[in-house]
Amino acid sequence: MKEMAPSQFPFIRSWGHSFEEDSGGTTVYRPREYPFPAARGRAGIEFQADGTFTDLRIGPADAHVRLAGRWEYQGSGIIRISFPTAVQPARVIEIVACDDQVLKIRQHPA
């Protein structure tokens, strides 16, 4: 996949799950450097310009477990995420809103 500029896709960065703000089927993420309230671990996601994707899950002792994948922009705010080397099903997300302070997504059937 050709590298994409973050200005072309503002979601290209590392995001922490701001679960306190989730509502109505929308999952909310904030930039990793956001001053999150204290929590016992915080999941996250990361989009790289080269098409790599990392799902940061909360593992034992609240440490992150990294699950490597790939993302592909499908158009109209739809992104397909696949995990070729993991026993993890592909997923499809819709970007509901994205700027430099927030990423809001909705899950869709893969």
N, C-alpha and C positions, 0 to 999 in steps of 0.2 A: 504494500500500500504506500502511496505517495505521502510524504510528510505534510501535515496540515498546519497552518499557522494558528496560534491561539486566538488571534483576532477573527479568523474565519469561523472557528468553533470555540466560543468562550468557555465551554465546559472542560477544555483541556487543562487539567491541573489536578491536584489532590484535594479531596473533599472529605470532611468528617460528617457523619450522620447526626443531624440535629433532631433526634427523635422527639424532643420536647415540642417541636413545631409541626410534626406530622399531623395531617387531618384529611378526612374525606377521601382516602385512597391515594393521597399525594405524600410522597416521601421527600423530606427536606434535608439538604446538605448545605454545609457552610465551608468556606476555605479552611484548610487545616490550621491556619494561624488564628482563626476566630477565637475569641475568649469564651469558650464553652463553659457552662456550669459544670461543677464536679460530677463525675459519673464513674461507675465501676466498669471502665472500658468503654470505648466508643468505636463502633465500626466505621468503615469508610470505603470510598472508591477512588480510583485514580485513572484518568484518561491521559495517555501520552500521544504526542503528535504523530508518532510512527504507527499508530493503530493498536498499540498494546494497552491492555486494561488490567488493573489489579483490583481484586475484591479483598478488602481488608476486614477480616472477620475477627471477632473476639474469641480467643482461645483460652486455654488453661491459664490461670493466674492473671487474667485480664490482658494478656499479651496478644498482639496481632498475629493472625495466621494469614499469610498472603496466598491468594489463589490467582494464578496468572491466566489471562485470557486475551481475547482480541475484540475490538469494537469496529463496527462498520456503520457509517451513516447511510440510512436508507432514504432520506429526504423527509420533508415536512415534520422535522423534529423527532423522527423515529430512529432509534439506534438498536442494532442487533449486537448482542454480546455473546461470544462463544468461548468455550473452555476446551480447546483441542486436546490438552494433555491431562485433563482431570475428569473424574466421574461426576461431572456437574452439567446439568442440562443448559442448553442455550436459553437466553432470555431476551425479550424485546422490551425496551423502555421508550417512553415518550417524554421529551423535555417539555414541561409545562411552562417553566420560566427559568431563565438563566442570565445572570449578570456577574459582576465581579464580587458580589456579596452573598449570592444564594443560587442554588441549583435545586429546582423542584421537578421531580419525575413521577411518572405513573407507570406501573407495570402493565404489560399486555401479554396475552398468550403468545408463546413462541411459535 
